[in-house]
């Protein structure tokens, strides 16, 4: 009897949940709720497996604003440029990032930085990082990145055909694996500094792997589980924090001119508004945060670029010819690029922009609502057209979610939105150019959230780096890193695709290509 009741309990819960949604009158001030069979679990499977299809299907049924259940959390989504503007342009006291993310990020980054401090302190920390990403520093990085990529091709075991094969021999490499390795090598050689780059060949690499194992959607949903991966995360955080504080200590005792362009040096020389210098553990934890923020985003983007170039040899050829035109000498040898030159390469630029449009690494940007917040009527018009003058209120405690991914592939805005077409960025009158101008508008509205004036950009349908006060500060670095990596690879390799184009793996924090993810290559005659 007891057993029968136990078996029936879940069924009863499902029935009550369904009847509640179908029969009980709903508070008309709440946004529509996405229908779901399982209480607590809600729409976790549809959202988690394919957020893009989930959002488009929900928009069809419920309009631009709706709430779905995600493992017990109530998440209200606001789609389209107006939705992005509403959430990303909102006040941090209403739409709060710390409340949404700290349980995921603080165990990984460490205490007293980013979402473990009040927003105004984090904005100061972003200002410190921007100093480290000065034009002078970026200029010093191009050559270092070229050298790391060349070294990798010349010495890594995954490129044996490149190293010892004939010019016409085709080899193969795993794109996401190679790009992950090149990304961390180049980021540590430049931003993170000499000691971290040296540690990558030894202890640092394992610490990074263990820490990264604690930065997954499971950690976002369940901050503390009695699992080995959580324990490894905590041990790695403590050791990595010490790794950096030891570096800082040593540098204080033996200042070295060579280190002047890296982020540790930049952070060691700055002060909060009240005159206090950063404490060593704050510097350490900001460095960890930057490592985590930049690694998967850049390596995923780099992977998609290489895959598309292999799949579109004519674009790869245009990119190669652009390199030949600007950088090949009469002896058939390439010279190094400068940062200013890198920024003036239209094919390379369009390839990066288009890849970030089609595959933004972050598909969902979340905040937590601190006070009941009304949704502007222009944004919340229900799909059916009924009740157009209704004003929804998002209750305190809900998560809100903006998805630049949806506006970046919305057929209402973009022609052939799912096609990877870098040339859409060449038309000065086209939608892409317009979206780009709105995002970077030099003449438009600039806001200083505490880390220097940035274009607001919250209205644009193109926002791969977010918008508003939480807008990415790694953008110029990411462009430089990706541009240099891709240009160096394309100078050396001809690429081809021999498998179907991979799909999107949404089960990781950052959207990655699904496996297998391989391309074939051969060494170019002139490199
Ligand atoms: C914020 C994307 C590379 C550091 C963001 C946000 C996005 C983003 C969408 C907004 C997050 C939000 O509003 O919650 C990307 C992409 C990258 C990239 C697509 C590469 C292709 C980097 C790199 C760094 C970095 C290389 C560090 C050097 C940051 C930081 C923030 C941020 C510090 C601020 C977070 C906040 O204010 O809450 N990034 N990012 N990112 N990113 Fe990036």
Boltz pocket constraint, residues with backbone or C-beta under 6 A from the ligand:
constraints:
  - pocket:
      binder: B
      contacts: [[A, 97], [A, 191], [A, 289], [A, 290], [A, 291], [A, 293], [A, 294], [A, 295], [A, 297], [A, 298], [A, 301], [A, 360], [A, 361], [A, 362], [A, 365], [A, 366], [A, 463], [A, 464], [A, 465], [A, 466], [A, 467], [A, 469], [A, 470], [A, 471], [A, 472], [A, 473], [A, 474], [A, 475], [A, 477], [A, 478]]
      max_distance: 6.0
